[in-house]
Amino acid sequence: MVRAEKVRAIGLSEATPEQIRRAHATPHPVAAVQNEYSLRIRDVEGDIIPPVNELGIGFVTYSPLSRSFLSGELRKFEDLEETDGRRTLPGFQLENFSKNVELVDKIKEIASEKNAHLHN
């Protein structure tokens, strides 16, 4: 597609470090990698950001508000409609939901102490 000038650059989404390195080693290196990244989801800092920086690849985040958790609007599992796809994600499962609300409450507390209030 690059050779045919149909696309200008190649990007990856939710790739592993090995996939990033393998794809970048092709004749058309990777221009950008996209992963979820927020105060709640930070695992990319240890495994994705280092190879991306090393290889000079752009990093694009998605869901910086952690799929609405950090907005403060979600307080209980029932706030999600039955057809909401987030219900299938591990952090939104009933047993994890309240733990994540507790984390959001702690973040709000720290923000308040720093006079950096979160607004709904």
All heavy atoms as an XYZ file, in Angstrom:
952
protein
N       0.828     -1.189      0.000
C       0.000      0.000      0.000
C       0.878      1.261      0.000
O       0.510      2.238     -0.642
C      -0.927     -0.009      1.221
C      -1.948     -1.149      1.248
S      -3.152     -1.097     -0.069
C      -4.181      0.214      0.465
N       1.998      1.223      0.733
C       2.892      2.371      0.732
C       3.514      2.542     -0.652
O       3.544      3.647     -1.200
C       3.984      2.234      1.816
C       4.995      3.366      1.723
C       3.368      2.195      3.206
N       4.018      1.437     -1.210
C       4.623      1.505     -2.540
C       3.631      1.988     -3.588
O       3.982      2.721     -4.504
C       5.178      0.140     -2.957
C       6.621     -0.037     -2.545
C       7.146     -1.354     -3.028
N       6.986     -2.225     -1.864
C       6.913     -3.526     -1.883
N       6.984     -4.183     -2.997
N       6.765     -4.211     -0.792
N       2.387      1.587     -3.450
C       1.344      2.006     -4.393
C       0.830      3.413     -4.080
O      -0.077      3.902     -4.748
C       0.194      1.012     -4.356
N       1.415      4.040     -3.066
C       1.039      5.390     -2.621
C      -0.431      5.494     -2.219
O      -1.062      6.519     -2.384
C       1.413      6.420     -3.679
C       2.906      6.476     -3.919
C       3.326      7.535     -4.932
O       2.444      8.131     -5.593
O       4.534      7.743     -5.049
N      -0.956      4.394     -1.688
C      -2.322      4.376     -1.169
C      -2.346      4.856      0.286
O      -3.346      5.375      0.752
C      -2.927      2.971     -1.244
C      -2.972      2.402     -2.636
C      -4.037      3.059     -3.440
C      -4.122      2.367     -4.801
N      -5.007      3.052     -5.693
N      -1.237      4.620      0.996
C      -1.072      5.111      2.367
C       0.307      5.754      2.471
O       1.245      5.375      1.767
C      -1.217      3.991      3.425
C      -2.603      3.414      3.415
C      -0.177      2.928      3.248
N       0.407      6.731      3.335
C       1.663      7.441      3.510
C       2.553      6.783      4.554
O       3.773      6.841      4.477
C       1.375      8.885      3.903
C       2.586      9.783      3.828
C       2.254     11.220      4.105
N       1.426     11.732      3.007
C       0.712     12.834      3.077
N       0.692     13.542      4.176
N      -0.011     13.236      2.051
N       1.931      6.178      5.556
C       2.696      5.602      6.656
C       1.948      4.414      7.237
O       0.749      4.244      7.010
C       2.939      6.649      7.733
N       2.672      3.620      8.016
C       2.091      2.433      8.636
C       2.070      2.632     10.148
O       3.040      3.093     10.742
C       2.914      1.180      8.283
C       2.845      0.930      6.781
C       2.431     -0.038      9.067
C       3.759     -0.166      6.291
N       0.957      2.272     10.752
C       0.823      2.351     12.195
C       0.308      1.033     12.750
O      -0.266      0.228     12.028
N       0.537      0.839     14.030
C       0.072     -0.363     14.718
C      -0.782      0.048     15.913
O      -0.571      1.099     16.501
C       1.264     -1.187     15.225
C       2.286     -1.648     14.199
C       3.473     -2.299     14.902
C       1.648     -2.615     13.223
N      -1.702     -0.812     16.274
C      -2.515     -0.573     17.454
C      -2.436     -1.789     18.360
O      -2.589     -2.924     17.897
C      -3.971     -0.320     17.047
O      -4.769     -0.066     18.187
N      -2.195     -1.536     19.644
C      -2.134     -2.602     20.651
C      -1.129     -3.693     20.287
O      -1.398     -4.875     20.462
C      -3.526     -3.200     20.879
C      -4.522     -2.245     21.482
C      -4.200     -1.825     22.907
O      -3.536     -2.580     23.639
O      -4.621     -0.728     23.292
N       0.014     -3.312     19.775
C       1.044     -4.275     19.395
C       1.966     -4.568     20.572
O       2.140     -3.735     21.465
C       1.867     -3.727     18.227
N       2.556     -5.731     20.550
C       3.554     -6.099     21.563
C       4.904     -5.508     21.158
O       5.103     -5.148     19.985
C       3.696     -7.628     21.663
O       4.246     -8.111     20.425
C       2.362     -8.308     21.954
N       5.849     -5.424     22.083
C       7.178     -4.933     21.710
C       7.797     -5.741     20.568
O       8.422     -5.167     19.663
C       7.991     -5.089     23.002
C       6.983     -5.012     24.088
C       5.750     -5.662     23.524
N       7.598     -7.051     20.590
C       8.144     -7.897     19.526
C       7.498     -7.571     18.175
O       8.177     -7.513     17.148
C       7.944     -9.381     19.865
C       8.678     -9.856     21.101
C       8.029     -9.416     22.422
O       6.792     -9.168     22.467
O       8.766     -9.290     23.414
N       6.197     -7.371     18.164
C       5.498     -7.024     16.928
C       5.961     -5.669     16.399
O       6.126     -5.487     15.194
C       3.985     -7.016     17.152
C       3.402     -8.384     17.384
C       1.960     -8.321     17.874
O       1.551     -7.382     18.557
N       1.188     -9.338     17.509
N       6.182     -4.729     17.311
C       6.650     -3.400     16.913
C       8.020     -3.514     16.243
O       8.243     -2.972     15.160
C       6.716     -2.456     18.131
C       5.306     -2.171     18.655
C       7.449     -1.158     17.778
C       5.259     -1.509     20.007
N       8.928     -4.240     16.880
C      10.280     -4.388     16.325
C      10.249     -5.114     14.973
O      10.931     -4.706     14.031
C      11.171     -5.125     17.310
C      11.511     -4.301     18.537
C      12.490     -5.043     19.458
N      12.691     -4.320     20.682
C      13.412     -3.204     20.803
N      14.019     -2.717     19.753
N      13.549     -2.616     21.970
N       9.455     -6.156     14.889
C       9.370     -6.923     13.639
C       8.785     -6.067     12.509
O       9.310     -6.031     11.394
C       8.549     -8.192     13.849
C       8.660     -9.168     12.690
C       8.032    -10.524     12.990
N       6.584    -10.429     13.099
C       5.875    -10.760     14.178
N       6.476    -11.241     15.251
N       4.575    -10.641     14.197
N       7.727     -5.338     12.797
C       7.100     -4.501     11.778
C       8.009     -3.342     11.373
O       8.079     -2.969     10.201
C       5.764     -3.967     12.282
N       8.737     -2.807     12.333
C       9.608     -1.658     12.051
C      10.805     -2.054     11.187
O      11.379     -1.210     10.496
C      10.078     -1.025     13.365
C      10.668      0.334     13.186
N       9.911      1.423     12.806
C      11.934      0.785     13.329
C      10.689      2.488     12.729
N      11.924      2.123     13.032
N      11.160     -3.315     11.220
C      12.317     -3.805     10.455
C      11.990     -4.049      8.987
O      12.867     -4.435      8.220
C      12.848     -5.085     11.096
N      10.772     -3.809      8.561
C      10.371     -4.022      7.166
C      10.835     -2.839      6.317
O      11.269     -1.813      6.848
C       8.836     -4.162      7.059
O       8.245     -2.905      7.384
C       8.309     -5.256      7.960
N      10.707     -2.951      4.989
C      11.090     -1.834      4.126
C      10.302     -0.538      4.393
O      10.738      0.533      4.011
C      10.801     -2.354      2.713
C      10.878     -3.831      2.839
C      10.376     -4.145      4.218
N       9.155     -0.643      5.056
C       8.344      0.533      5.383
C       8.141      0.573      6.888
O       7.166      0.033      7.410
C       7.014      0.493      4.640
C       7.186      0.428      3.167
N       7.634      1.502      2.439
C       7.028     -0.584      2.299
C       7.732      1.150      1.173
N       7.365     -0.119      1.061
N       9.080      1.203      7.590
C       9.032      1.217      9.056
C       7.720      1.791      9.609
O       7.022      2.544      8.945
C      10.214      2.109      9.442
C      11.085      2.146      8.244
C      10.191      1.958      7.059
N       7.446      1.441     10.821
C       6.248      1.898     11.522
C       6.395      3.378     11.867
O       7.431      3.803     12.374
C       6.038      1.068     12.816
C       4.886      1.602     13.636
C       5.841     -0.397     12.459
N       5.357      4.150     11.593
C       5.364      5.581     11.890
C       4.776      5.877     13.268
O       5.201      6.809     13.940
C       4.587      6.347     10.826
N       3.790      5.074     13.687
C       3.119      5.347     14.956
C       2.561      4.058     15.557
O       2.205      3.130     14.839
C       1.988      6.348     14.759
N       2.517      4.057     16.877
C       1.908      2.958     17.628
C       0.836      3.577     18.519
O       1.066      4.611     19.152
C       2.952      2.207     18.484
C       2.285      1.217     19.417
C       3.957      1.501     17.579
N      -0.325      2.951     18.557
C      -1.445      3.445     19.355
C      -1.789      2.424     20.432
O      -1.980      1.245     20.141
C      -2.649      3.680     18.453
C      -3.877      4.143     19.205
C      -5.101      4.180     18.318
O      -5.321      3.292     17.504
N      -5.916      5.197     18.496
N      -1.863      2.889     21.668
C      -2.252      2.037     22.793
C      -3.080      2.834     23.789
O      -2.955      4.060     23.869
C      -1.019      1.516     23.539
C      -0.353      0.363     22.849
O       0.225      0.529     21.778
N      -0.433     -0.799     23.438
N      -3.863      2.113     24.565
C      -4.582      2.761     25.649
C      -3.579      3.212     26.695
O      -2.642      2.486     27.041
C      -5.595      1.793     26.284
C      -6.433      2.440     27.360
C      -7.565      1.559     27.855
O      -7.707      0.415     27.388
O      -8.310      2.032     28.719
N      -3.776      4.437     27.216
C      -2.846      4.986     28.200
C      -3.573      6.042     29.018
O      -4.149      6.979     28.461
C      -1.647      5.588     27.485
C      -0.528      6.088     28.365
C      -0.062      5.345     29.432
C       0.077      7.305     28.108
C       0.981      5.783     30.222
C       1.128      7.766     28.890
C       1.574      7.008     29.938
O       2.608      7.451     30.725
N      -3.571      5.877     30.312
C      -4.222      6.828     31.209
C      -3.615      6.666     32.593
O      -2.732      5.831     32.793
C      -5.735      6.555     31.262
O      -5.988      5.321     31.930
N      -4.117      7.433     33.551
C      -3.655      7.265     34.930
C      -3.941      5.867     35.461
O      -3.234      5.364     36.319
C      -4.328      8.291     35.852
C      -3.820      9.710     35.766
C      -4.686     10.633     36.616
C      -2.381      9.800     36.189
N      -4.970      5.219     34.925
C      -5.351      3.885     35.386
C      -4.661      2.774     34.593
O      -4.374      1.707     35.124
C      -6.879      3.728     35.284
C      -7.438      2.525     35.997
C      -8.958      2.485     35.889
N      -9.412      2.204     34.556
C      -9.567      0.980     34.044
N      -9.295     -0.074     34.768
N      -9.993      0.816     32.819
N      -4.376      3.007     33.344
C      -3.748      2.012     32.464
C      -2.369      2.538     32.078
O      -2.249      3.399     31.212
C      -4.592      1.765     31.193
C      -6.019      1.377     31.532
C      -3.912      0.742     30.289
C      -6.158      0.040     32.223
N      -1.329      2.022     32.734
C       0.014      2.572     32.530
C       1.045      1.521     32.140
O       2.238      1.810     32.093
C       0.452      3.278     33.804
C      -0.486      4.445     34.143
C      -0.099      5.147     35.368
N       1.238      5.703     35.191
C       1.809      6.481     36.080
N       1.177      6.793     37.165
N       3.019      6.935     35.878
N       0.629      0.314     31.837
C       1.584     -0.750     31.543
C       2.451     -0.452     30.327
O       3.557     -0.978     30.212
C       0.892     -2.103     31.395
C      -0.204     -2.113     30.347
O      -0.827     -1.065     30.118
O      -0.432     -3.180     29.758
N       2.006      0.438     29.437
C       2.809      0.763     28.256
C       4.116      1.449     28.616
O       5.062      1.417     27.839
C       2.024      1.629     27.239
C       0.817      0.890     26.710
C       1.638      2.964     27.825
N       4.163      2.056     29.799
C       5.381      2.754     30.208
C       6.576      1.811     30.294
O       7.703      2.207     30.017
C       5.178      3.446     31.557
C       4.209      4.600     31.483
C       3.893      5.193     32.842
O       4.367      4.670     33.875
O       3.167      6.203     32.868
N       6.341      0.572     30.660
C       7.431     -0.373     30.832
C       7.752     -1.198     29.611
O       8.909     -1.565     29.388
N       6.730     -1.489     28.785
C       7.009     -2.407     27.679
C       6.848     -1.807     26.285
O       7.490     -2.268     25.347
C       6.156     -3.673     27.802
C       4.657     -3.415     27.846
O       4.239     -2.255     27.877
O       3.900     -4.397     27.859
N       6.058     -0.771     26.105
C       5.825     -0.215     24.776
C       6.615      1.076     24.540
O       7.247      1.242     23.495
C       4.315      0.052     24.540
C       3.513     -1.251     24.675
C       4.074      0.716     23.193
C       3.907     -2.350     23.701
N       6.592      1.980     25.489
C       7.266      3.272     25.317
C       8.776      3.116     25.052
O       9.301      3.781     24.149
C       7.018      4.193     26.531
C       5.520      4.475     26.707
C       7.815      5.491     26.410
C       4.881      5.289     25.617
N       9.498      2.241     25.774
C      10.940      2.134     25.491
C      11.284      1.767     24.039
O      12.067      2.490     23.403
C      11.419      1.081     26.495
C      10.478      1.239     27.649
C       9.140      1.499     26.993
N      10.703      0.706     23.453
C      11.068      0.430     22.063
C      10.567      1.498     21.083
O      11.227      1.790     20.091
C      10.436     -0.935     21.769
C       9.412     -1.145     22.809
C       9.850     -0.352     23.998
N       9.430      2.105     21.367
C       8.907      3.167     20.514
C       9.898      4.340     20.504
O      10.247      4.871     19.446
C       7.497      3.594     20.990
C       7.089      4.932     20.420
C       6.472      2.539     20.614
N      10.366      4.734     21.686
C      11.344      5.818     21.769
C      12.655      5.436     21.093
O      13.236      6.223     20.347
C      11.602      6.206     23.222
C      10.459      6.995     23.823
O       9.627      7.558     23.116
N      10.414      7.050     25.140
N      13.108      4.246     21.359
C      14.373      3.761     20.780
C      14.341      3.772     19.255
O      15.332      4.128     18.608
C      14.636      2.340     21.286
C      15.810      1.635     20.654
C      15.832      0.155     21.003
O      15.389     -0.223     22.107
O      16.280     -0.630     20.150
N      13.217      3.396     18.681
C      13.094      3.291     17.229
C      12.610      4.580     16.565
O      12.499      4.643     15.343
C      12.151      2.128     16.874
C      12.624      0.746     17.326
C      11.513     -0.282     17.170
C      13.888      0.334     16.575
N      12.312      5.604     17.357
C      11.855      6.870     16.790
C      10.454      6.818     16.224
O      10.129      7.528     15.267
N       9.612      6.009     16.828
C       8.224      5.834     16.379
C       7.324      6.751     17.210
O       7.508      6.880     18.423
C       7.790      4.361     16.562
C       8.673      3.436     15.719
C       6.327      4.184     16.212
C       8.455      1.956     16.014
N       6.340      7.356     16.572
C       5.381      8.176     17.292
C       4.473      7.316     18.156
O       4.184      6.169     17.821
N       4.029      7.874     19.280
C       3.125      7.154     20.171
C       1.829      7.937     20.294
O       1.839      9.130     20.602
C       3.763      6.953     21.544
C       2.903      6.174     22.487
C       2.728      4.805     22.317
C       2.238      6.798     23.525
C       1.919      4.074     23.174
C       1.431      6.074     24.392
C       1.275      4.715     24.210
N       0.714      7.270     20.023
C      -0.610      7.886     20.074
C      -1.407      7.180     21.161
O      -1.549      5.961     21.137
C      -1.338      7.742     18.709
C      -2.717      8.374     18.765
C      -0.502      8.341     17.593
N      -1.931      7.948     22.087
C      -2.729      7.339     23.157
C      -4.202      7.344     22.765
O      -4.657      8.178     21.988
C      -2.595      8.115     24.480
O      -3.156      9.411     24.322
C      -1.157      8.225     24.895
N      -4.919      6.392     23.317
C      -6.375      6.471     23.227
C      -6.949      6.189     24.596
O      -6.308      5.581     25.444
C      -6.960      5.552     22.145
C      -6.972      4.074     22.442
C      -7.990      3.496     23.202
C      -5.979      3.244     21.946
C      -8.005      2.149     23.463
C      -5.989      1.889     22.199
C      -7.005      1.348     22.961
O      -7.011     -0.001     23.221
N      -8.114      6.699     24.812
C      -8.848      6.566     26.062
C      -8.099      7.145     27.261
O      -7.939      6.490     28.289
C      -9.208      5.098     26.312
O     -10.217      5.018     27.279
N      -7.660      8.407     27.155
C      -6.926      9.010     28.270
C      -7.769      9.167     29.543
O      -7.216      9.308     30.628
C      -6.471     10.360     27.730
C      -7.434     10.667     26.628
C      -7.810      9.336     26.040
N      -9.094      9.106     29.411
C      -9.964      9.146     30.590
C     -10.395      7.749     31.006
O     -11.376      7.567     31.723
C     -11.188     10.031     30.350
C     -10.883     11.521     30.202
C     -12.156     12.296     29.921
C     -10.181     12.058     31.433
N      -9.610      6.776     30.560
C      -9.815      5.390     30.961
C     -11.241      4.919     30.704
O     -11.906      4.375     31.577
C      -9.417      5.197     32.420
O      -9.191      3.847     32.690
N     -11.666      5.154     29.478
C     -13.000      4.736     29.019
C     -14.108      5.272     29.926
O     -15.066      4.586     30.248
C     -13.065      3.229     28.872
C     -12.033      2.710     27.876
C     -12.041      1.208     27.830
N     -10.913      0.710     27.095
C     -10.951      0.253     25.840
N     -12.082      0.224     25.202
N      -9.867     -0.184     25.260
N     -13.920      6.499     30.373
C     -14.858      7.278     31.200
C     -14.696      7.068     32.698
O     -15.328      7.771     33.476
C     -16.320      7.062     30.811
O     -16.545      7.562     29.518
N     -13.883      6.136     33.144
C     -13.700      5.975     34.594
C     -13.214      7.277     35.218
O     -13.711      7.714     36.251
C     -12.702      4.862     34.924
C     -13.352      3.596     35.396
C     -13.107      2.406     34.748
C     -14.201      3.583     36.479
C     -13.702      1.231     35.158
C     -14.811      2.425     36.906
C     -14.558      1.246     36.241
N     -12.218      7.906     34.604
C     -11.623      9.095     35.198
C     -12.493     10.337     35.058
O     -12.175     11.379     35.618
C     -10.233      9.343     34.618
C      -9.224      8.232     34.902
C      -7.901      8.516     34.215
C      -9.009      8.051     36.394
N     -13.594     10.231     34.333
C     -14.519     11.364     34.233
C     -15.327     11.501     35.523
O     -15.907     12.550     35.784
C     -15.474     11.178     33.054
O     -16.406     10.145     33.341
N     -15.371     10.431     36.303
C     -16.154     10.437     37.530
C     -17.624     10.144     37.314
O     -18.400     10.108     38.262
N     -18.009      9.945     36.075
C     -19.427      9.708     35.775
C     -19.867      8.291     36.087
O     -21.041      8.049     36.325
C     -19.704     10.028     34.310
C     -19.545     11.493     33.982
C     -19.743     11.791     32.510
O     -20.267     10.931     31.782
O     -19.366     12.894     32.099
N     -18.938      7.347     36.067
C     -19.286      5.954     36.347
C     -19.068      5.670     37.827
O     -17.958      5.755     38.325
C     -18.428      5.006     35.498
C     -18.537      5.178     33.987
C     -17.545      4.275     33.284
C     -19.951      4.879     33.525
N     -20.121      5.336     38.525
C     -20.023      5.084     39.960
C     -20.388      3.648     40.325
O     -19.997      3.159     41.356
C     -20.921      6.056     40.737
C     -20.594      7.511     40.558
C     -19.191      7.894     40.957
N     -18.954      7.582     42.356
C     -17.757      7.543     42.926
N     -16.676      7.792     42.224
N     -17.618      7.244     44.193
N     -21.179      3.006     39.467
C     -21.561      1.626     39.737
C     -21.733      0.886     38.415
O     -21.984      1.502     37.379
C     -22.815      1.550     40.604
C     -24.020      2.275     40.064
C     -25.130      2.298     41.105
C     -26.392      2.911     40.595
N     -26.332      4.239     40.076
N     -21.573     -0.415     38.472
C     -21.644     -1.252     37.274
C     -22.929     -1.004     36.496
O     -22.941     -0.978     35.272
C     -21.521     -2.732     37.679
C     -21.505     -3.680     36.524
C     -20.376     -3.815     35.732
C     -22.617     -4.449     36.232
C     -20.352     -4.706     34.662
C     -22.612     -5.342     35.173
C     -21.466     -5.464     34.384
N     -24.012     -0.780     37.199
C     -25.314     -0.578     36.566
C     -25.383      0.726     35.775
O     -26.324      0.925     35.007
C     -26.428     -0.614     37.630
C     -26.612     -1.963     38.300
C     -25.515     -2.271     39.336
O     -24.881     -1.347     39.870
O     -25.294     -3.479     39.580
N     -24.391      1.622     35.939
C     -24.351      2.847     35.144
C     -24.099      2.541     33.670
O     -24.377      3.367     32.810
C     -23.253      3.793     35.639
C     -23.596      4.432     36.979
O     -24.788      4.464     37.346
O     -22.662      4.895     37.648
N     -23.561      1.357     33.394
C     -23.316      0.937     32.014
C     -24.565      0.248     31.471
O     -25.103     -0.657     32.102
C     -22.137     -0.043     31.944
C     -20.789      0.469     32.407
C     -19.782     -0.672     32.447
C     -20.295      1.577     31.489
N     -25.007      0.689     30.304
C     -26.162      0.035     29.694
C     -25.812     -1.416     29.401
O     -24.650     -1.769     29.211
C     -26.555      0.756     28.408
C     -27.085      2.151     28.657
C     -27.538      2.818     27.376
O     -27.821      2.109     26.388
O     -27.613      4.055     27.378
N     -26.808     -2.264     29.352
C     -26.564     -3.694     29.125
C     -25.868     -3.975     27.803
O     -25.163     -4.966     27.676
C     -27.886     -4.477     29.224
C     -28.391     -4.527     30.645
C     -29.478     -5.561     30.842
O     -29.514     -6.540     30.069
O     -30.270     -5.379     31.767
N     -26.008     -3.100     26.841
C     -25.368     -3.295     25.538
C     -23.995     -2.620     25.439
O     -23.349     -2.690     24.403
C     -26.272     -2.736     24.420
O     -26.522     -1.344     24.691
C     -27.580     -3.501     24.340
N     -23.563     -1.986     26.512
C     -22.278     -1.269     26.514
C     -21.127     -2.274     26.430
O     -20.983     -3.143     27.280
C     -22.160     -0.432     27.788
C     -21.026      0.572     27.732
O     -19.923      0.215     27.266
O     -21.233      1.709     28.177
N     -20.307     -2.148     25.400
C     -19.192     -3.061     25.185
C     -18.162     -3.060     26.302
O     -17.416     -4.033     26.469
N     -18.103     -1.981     27.087
C     -17.143     -1.940     28.201
C     -17.430     -3.009     29.245
O     -16.535     -3.412     29.978
C     -17.149     -0.553     28.849
C     -16.582      0.520     27.936
C     -16.710      1.880     28.527
N     -18.115      2.285     28.588
C     -18.542      3.456     29.028
N     -17.687      4.345     29.462
N     -19.817      3.752     29.033
N     -18.657     -3.483     29.301
C     -19.000     -4.542     30.262
C     -18.165     -5.806     30.048
O     -18.038     -6.610     30.957
C     -20.480     -4.903     30.159
C     -21.396     -3.890     30.790
C     -22.849     -4.306     30.607
N     -23.710     -3.517     31.456
C     -24.482     -4.006     32.418
N     -24.518     -5.305     32.639
N     -25.233     -3.213     33.142
N     -17.597     -5.980     28.862
C     -16.803     -7.177     28.562
C     -15.327     -6.997     28.916
O     -14.572     -7.960     28.889
C     -16.904     -7.543     27.070
O     -16.313     -6.506     26.284
C     -18.351     -7.753     26.655
N     -14.914     -5.775     29.240
C     -13.506     -5.504     29.554
C     -13.210     -5.837     31.011
O     -14.036     -5.590     31.896
C     -13.184     -4.035     29.277
C     -13.399     -3.578     27.840
C     -13.218     -2.070     27.731
C     -12.454     -4.306     26.903
N     -12.028     -6.371     31.291
C     -11.695     -6.790     32.662
C     -11.886     -5.707     33.717
O     -12.441     -5.967     34.780
C     -10.224     -7.199     32.564
C     -10.030     -7.581     31.137
C     -10.946     -6.688     30.350
N     -11.468     -4.487     33.447
C     -11.596     -3.418     34.436
C     -13.020     -3.014     34.725
O     -13.304     -2.354     35.721
N     -13.930     -3.397     33.859
C     -15.334     -3.044     34.020
C     -16.170     -4.211     34.529
O     -17.367     -4.064     34.740
C     -15.908     -2.530     32.692
C     -15.406     -1.166     32.329
C     -14.179     -1.011     31.705
C     -16.142     -0.034     32.628
C     -13.696      0.240     31.366
C     -15.674      1.222     32.304
C     -14.443      1.364     31.666
N     -15.554     -5.362     34.689
C     -16.287     -6.503     35.219
C     -16.757     -6.167     36.633
O     -16.096     -5.426     37.363
C     -15.401     -7.753     35.241
C     -14.972     -8.227     33.870
C     -16.142     -8.690     33.027
O     -16.878     -9.574     33.424
N     -16.320     -8.081     31.872
N     -17.870     -6.715     36.994
C     -18.514     -6.385     38.265
C     -17.540     -6.439     39.438
O     -17.485     -5.523     40.249
C     -19.702     -7.326     38.497
C     -20.589     -7.007     39.684
C     -21.107     -5.582     39.623
C     -21.743     -7.987     39.735
N     -16.702     -7.483     39.514
C     -15.801     -7.630     40.652
C     -14.685     -6.580     40.664
O     -14.143     -6.256     41.714
C     -15.210     -9.042     40.716
C     -14.382     -9.429     39.496
C     -15.180    -10.032     38.341
O     -16.427     -9.996     38.376
O     -14.545    -10.526     37.400
N     -14.331     -6.030     39.501
C     -13.271     -5.026     39.426
C     -13.804     -3.597     39.429
O     -13.058     -2.665     39.727
C     -12.441     -5.227     38.153
C     -11.688     -6.531     38.172
O     -11.256     -6.995     39.206
N     -11.537     -7.133     37.010
N     -15.055     -3.443     39.103
C     -15.622     -2.114     38.930
C     -15.472     -1.276     40.196
O     -14.962     -0.152     40.148
C     -17.099     -2.225     38.541
C     -17.632     -0.979     37.900
C     -17.650     -0.861     36.527
C     -18.104      0.063     38.664
C     -18.141      0.282     35.927
C     -18.592      1.212     38.085
C     -18.612      1.332     36.709
N     -15.876     -1.816     41.329
C     -15.816     -1.039     42.574
C     -14.377     -0.707     42.961
O     -14.103      0.366     43.499
C     -16.528     -1.773     43.713
O     -15.899     -3.009     43.966
N     -13.440     -1.588     42.648
C     -12.029     -1.304     42.927
C     -11.552     -0.115     42.100
O     -10.795      0.726     42.585
C     -11.165     -2.530     42.635
C     -11.416     -3.680     43.583
C     -10.618     -4.893     43.176
C     -11.027     -6.083     44.035
N     -10.434     -7.318     43.548
N     -11.996     -0.046     40.857
C     -11.605      1.068     40.000
C     -12.266      2.371     40.432
O     -11.655      3.433     40.344
C     -11.890      0.745     38.538
C     -10.825     -0.158     37.964
O      -9.639      0.127     38.086
N     -11.232     -1.247     37.362
N     -13.487      2.311     40.924
C     -14.139      3.505     41.457
C     -13.365      4.000     42.675
O     -13.152      5.208     42.838
C     -15.623      3.235     41.797
C     -16.219      4.391     42.591
C     -16.428      2.993     40.524
N     -12.883      3.093     43.518
C     -12.065      3.475     44.668
C     -10.787      4.185     44.216
O     -10.369      5.172     44.834
C     -11.700      2.254     45.507
C     -12.850      1.680     46.292
C     -12.476      0.385     47.014
O     -11.277      0.142     47.262
O     -13.402     -0.378     47.332
N     -10.164      3.685     43.149
C      -8.961      4.330     42.618
C      -9.273      5.741     42.116
O      -8.510      6.681     42.362
C      -8.357      3.498     41.486
C      -7.706      2.192     41.883
C      -7.299      1.404     40.637
C      -6.500      2.437     42.774
N     -10.389      5.891     41.434
C     -10.791      7.209     40.939
C     -11.036      8.144     42.117
O     -10.620      9.309     42.088
C     -12.038      7.106     40.038
C     -12.609      8.485     39.731
C     -11.693      6.372     38.749
N     -11.658      7.649     43.160
C     -11.897      8.474     44.344
C     -10.571      8.922     44.968
O     -10.442     10.063     45.417
C     -12.740      7.722     45.372
C     -14.184      7.553     44.923
O     -14.618      8.259     43.989
O     -14.885      6.694     45.516
N      -9.589      8.046     44.983
C      -8.268      8.393     45.527
C      -7.601      9.462     44.651
O      -7.003     10.408     45.166
C      -7.394      7.141     45.621
C      -6.067      7.383     46.258
C      -6.219      7.797     47.712
C      -4.865      7.966     48.361
N      -4.952      8.579     49.679
N      -7.733      9.328     43.338
C      -7.173     10.326     42.418
C      -7.839     11.680     42.656
O      -7.173     12.722     42.692
C      -7.339      9.875     40.953
C      -6.424      8.679     40.680
C      -7.039     11.020     39.983
C      -6.691      7.974     39.366
N      -9.158     11.674     42.837
C      -9.878     12.922     43.123
C      -9.382     13.543     44.425
O      -9.218     14.764     44.522
C     -11.382     12.664     43.214
C     -12.053     12.485     41.893
C     -13.546     12.312     42.103
C     -14.273     12.167     40.800
N     -15.728     12.023     41.003
N      -9.141     12.717     45.420
C      -8.647     13.200     46.710
C      -7.271     13.858     46.550
O      -7.035     14.950     47.068
C      -8.567     12.019     47.688
C      -8.091     12.363     49.071
C      -7.982     11.114     49.940
O      -8.873     10.249     49.865
O      -6.990     11.025     50.683
N      -6.385     13.209     45.831
C      -5.045     13.759     45.594
C      -5.147     15.054     44.794
O      -4.474     16.042     45.112
C      -4.149     12.726     44.871
C      -3.872     11.544     45.799
C      -2.855     13.362     44.391
C      -3.255     10.332     45.112
N      -5.993     15.067     43.774
C      -6.176     16.274     42.968
C      -6.685     17.419     43.825
O      -6.214     18.560     43.703
C      -7.138     15.999     41.815
N      -7.613     17.133     44.710
C      -8.160     18.158     45.589
C      -7.076     18.717     46.516
O      -6.986     19.931     46.721
C      -9.312     17.580     46.402
O      -9.856     18.566     47.255
N      -6.236     17.831     47.043
C      -5.124     18.272     47.902
C      -4.163     19.183     47.151
O      -3.541     20.063     47.737
C      -4.367     17.061     48.443
C      -5.134     16.253     49.462
C      -4.466     14.933     49.805
O      -3.334     14.665     49.312
O      -5.074     14.156     50.568
N      -4.049     18.981     45.859
C      -3.149     19.778     45.013
C      -3.877     20.953     44.382
O      -3.325     21.669     43.541
C      -2.543     18.902     43.901
C      -1.772     17.709     44.390
C      -0.497     18.118     45.081
C       0.294     16.909     45.503
N       1.455     17.253     46.289
N      -5.129     21.154     44.771
C      -5.980     22.223     44.232
C      -6.139     22.092     42.714
O      -6.173     23.077     41.991
C      -5.437     23.604     44.609
C      -6.534     24.643     44.614
O      -7.710     24.319     44.742
N      -6.147     25.893     44.477
N      -6.215     20.859     42.264
C      -6.415     20.559     40.841
C      -7.693     19.746     40.735
O      -7.671     18.571     40.432
C      -5.232     19.792     40.287
N      -8.791     20.378     40.979
C     -10.079     19.694     41.060
C     -10.511     19.125     39.732
O     -10.326     19.735     38.678
C     -11.154     20.641     41.599
C     -10.784     21.223     42.918
N     -10.944     20.528     44.094
C     -10.210     22.402     43.250
C     -10.513     21.262     45.101
N     -10.067     22.408     44.610
N     -11.101     17.941     39.796
C     -11.674     17.313     38.617
C     -13.128     17.736     38.537
O     -13.842     17.776     39.525
C     -11.586     15.784     38.727
C     -10.183     15.213     38.859
C     -10.249     13.702     39.036
C      -9.341     15.557     37.642
N     -13.567     18.056     37.345
C     -14.953     18.470     37.148
C     -15.681     17.459     36.285
O     -15.137     16.947     35.334
C     -15.005     19.850     36.470
C     -14.377     20.926     37.297
N     -14.992     21.481     38.369
C     -13.150     21.501     37.206
C     -14.190     22.396     38.905
N     -13.060     22.412     38.215
N     -16.920     17.185     36.636
C     -17.768     16.294     35.831
C     -18.439     17.074     34.751
O     -18.730     18.186     34.828
C     -18.815     15.608     36.712
C     -18.150     14.645     37.680
O     -17.006     14.259     37.507
N     -18.890     14.259     38.700
